[in-house]
């Protein structure tokens, strides 16, 4: 029953967002070739930038305790976006050899962000 509750929450959130601008935390994610989402920018004066805990190059692993590593962009956007002033807990790994590093978590409050929910796609050839 829990997954259907989660599905209804997503549907209700989607319906609510039809009328309102989606609220996010001000992280610019870019999908790289392996499907992971990497932080490529922080929107000034938004929650992520103000936290001082998230850096360009961090890789997204979790949203609210759920594994979103290499998840579809639409699913990630639906999970990260939500009602204004609500909290979201994001898990990241940092650095080039991040696979073996522990996930670090940052809890942020959502707010109005221009163009929230848009994710860029970038083709990056691995360094040789």
C-alpha positions as CSV (number, residue, x, y, z in Angstrom):
1,X,0.0,0.0,0.0
2,X,3.0,2.3,0.6
3,X,4.0,2.5,-3.0
4,X,0.4,3.6,-4.0
5,X,0.5,6.3,-1.3
6,X,3.7,7.5,-2.8
7,X,2.2,7.5,-6.3
8,X,-0.8,9.5,-5.1
9,X,1.6,12.0,-3.5
10,X,3.4,12.4,-6.8
11,X,0.1,12.8,-8.6
12,X,-1.2,15.4,-6.1
13,X,2.1,17.2,-6.3
14,X,2.0,17.2,-10.1
15,X,-1.5,18.5,-10.1
16,X,-0.6,21.2,-7.6
17,X,2.4,22.2,-9.6
18,X,0.3,22.8,-12.7
19,X,-0.9,26.0,-11.1
20,X,2.2,27.0,-9.3
21,X,5.8,27.2,-10.2
22,X,7.6,24.2,-8.9
23,X,9.8,24.9,-5.9
24,X,13.4,23.6,-5.7
25,X,16.6,24.1,-3.9
26,X,18.7,25.9,-6.6
27,X,20.9,23.1,-7.9
28,X,21.8,22.9,-11.6
29,X,22.2,19.2,-12.5
30,X,23.7,17.9,-15.7
31,X,23.3,14.3,-16.8
32,X,26.6,12.9,-17.9
33,X,27.2,10.0,-20.2
34,X,27.0,7.3,-17.5
35,X,23.5,8.5,-16.6
36,X,24.5,10.1,-13.2
37,X,23.5,13.6,-12.3
38,X,26.3,15.9,-11.4
39,X,26.0,19.4,-9.9
40,X,27.2,21.9,-12.5
41,X,25.9,25.1,-10.9
42,X,24.2,26.6,-7.8
43,X,21.6,29.3,-8.2
44,X,22.7,32.4,-6.1
45,X,20.5,33.1,-3.0
46,X,18.8,29.7,-3.1
47,X,19.0,27.0,-0.4
48,X,21.8,24.9,-1.9
49,X,24.1,27.8,-2.4
50,X,23.3,29.3,1.0
51,X,24.0,26.0,2.7
52,X,27.7,26.1,1.7
53,X,27.7,22.2,1.7
54,X,27.2,21.4,-2.0
55,X,29.9,21.9,-4.6
56,X,30.1,21.8,-8.4
57,X,31.1,18.2,-9.3
58,X,29.1,16.5,-6.5
59,X,27.1,13.5,-7.8
60,X,23.5,12.9,-6.7
61,X,22.8,9.6,-5.0
62,X,19.7,10.0,-2.8
63,X,16.6,12.0,-2.4
64,X,14.8,11.6,1.0
65,X,16.6,8.3,1.7
66,X,15.7,6.8,-1.7
67,X,18.4,5.8,-4.2
68,X,18.3,8.0,-7.2
69,X,21.8,7.3,-8.6
70,X,21.5,7.2,-12.4
71,X,17.7,7.5,-12.1
72,X,15.7,9.1,-14.9
73,X,15.8,12.9,-14.9
74,X,12.0,13.2,-14.6
75,X,11.9,11.0,-11.5
76,X,14.7,13.0,-9.9
77,X,13.0,16.3,-10.7
78,X,9.7,15.0,-9.3
79,X,11.4,13.9,-6.1
80,X,13.5,17.1,-5.5
81,X,10.7,19.6,-6.4
82,X,7.9,20.1,-4.0
83,X,5.9,22.7,-2.0
84,X,7.5,25.9,-1.0
85,X,9.2,25.8,2.5
86,X,9.1,22.0,2.6
87,X,12.3,20.1,3.4
88,X,14.2,17.7,1.1
89,X,17.2,15.6,2.2
90,X,19.7,15.1,-0.6
91,X,22.6,12.6,-0.6
92,X,25.8,13.2,-2.6
93,X,29.2,11.8,-3.2
94,X,32.1,14.1,-3.9
95,X,35.3,13.8,-6.0
96,X,36.6,11.8,-9.0
97,X,36.8,8.5,-7.1
98,X,33.4,9.0,-5.4
99,X,32.2,5.4,-5.9
100,X,33.9,4.2,-2.7
101,X,33.2,7.3,-0.7
102,X,30.3,7.5,1.8
103,X,27.2,9.5,0.9
104,X,27.0,12.8,2.6
105,X,23.6,14.3,3.3
106,X,22.2,17.9,3.1
107,X,18.7,18.9,4.2
108,X,17.4,22.0,2.4
109,X,14.1,24.0,2.3
110,X,12.5,24.3,-1.1
111,X,11.8,27.8,-2.5
112,X,11.1,29.6,-5.7
113,X,13.8,28.9,-8.3
114,X,13.7,30.1,-11.9
115,X,13.3,27.2,-14.4
116,X,13.1,24.6,-11.6
117,X,12.9,21.0,-12.8
118,X,15.0,21.4,-16.0
119,X,18.1,19.2,-16.3
120,X,20.7,19.6,-18.9
121,X,22.2,16.7,-20.7
122,X,25.9,16.7,-21.5
123,X,28.0,14.2,-23.5
124,X,31.3,13.9,-21.6
125,X,34.0,11.7,-23.0
126,X,36.0,10.0,-20.2
127,X,39.5,11.3,-19.8
128,X,42.1,9.0,-21.3
